[in-house]
Amino acid sequence: MPRTRCSFGRVVWLEVSATSRTTAGFEAVLHKLQAGLSKPRGTKDLAKIMERLGRAKQRYSRAAQHYQVELTKDDSGTQVRAITWTKRIKPGSAAAHPGVYCLRTTLVDQDNATLWRTYTMLTNLESVFRSLKTDLGLRPVFHQIDRRVEGHLFITVLAYHFVHTLRLQLKARGIDDSWETLRETLDQLKGRLKSAAIVLGAVNDGKVSLIAGVTDDLTARVKAGDLVNFVAQQVGGKGGGRPDFAQAGGNDPQRLDAALASVVPVVQQRLAAS
């Protein structure tokens, strides 16, 4: 399969920044272990130092692969007298070529910039799918009947279209956050309001996207799935979800404002009845 080599300044900056953080973290552990050797109560036991060094290598694996750490033992072989290290960039590693990716693809007619955008779009797509499948209860896939597998894929792709529509609408207003961040924002809004039922709507290319959230103290009386479906039916669609989080879509944006306005009396009525 043909390969292409893509290199971008921003990617270089991101990777160098990430490597700098892990390098600083790994070296901080090395300096701490080294300083402990000169303190009366510092750790000198070989087994303990090896254990801590192993944890540091695991935690900062991106940086640790470029270090050669040597321990000088005492005559008994159970205590450490000195810790020294040298740094040498591992050939062929990401640190040796920051911001450079070798992508294998059949899209030989695309330029590097287009290929990179496509690649990052796929990683974003996977991230959204992981988030959505958790919400929809569709992960992992245990279906063995073709129509159920097709239904699984249909619901997942449909949900992604809702997410994409919402993000485009928000991006037009200067909000370019990931879906995970948007969900966290909704959760933060729920937390700030303490007790609330929230329904948000957006329109893009003639399609309506809806998202609803209900704080935990109200889910016994007001369910997010019921609310979002109530609004969706008024805009020519349907939806559902969990009691605290749900999403839906529709195809009649002209009725969106009235549909959203109708949520307040419905919530008030349900709260008063319970």
Secondary structure, 3 states (H helix, E strand, C coil): CCEEEEECHHHHHHHHHHHHHHHHHHHHHHHHHHHHCCCCCCCCEHHHHHHHHHHHHHHCHHHHCCEEEEEEECCCCCEEEEEEEEECCCCCCHHHCCCEEEEECCCCCCCHHHHHHHHHHHHHHHHHHHHHHHHHCCCCCCCCCHHHHHHHHHHHHHHHHHHHHHHHHHHCCCCCCCHHHHHHHHHHHHHHHCCCEEEEEEEECCEEEEEEEECHHHCCCCCHHHHHHHHHHHCCCEEEECCCEEEEEECCHHHHHHHHHCHHHHHHHHHHHC
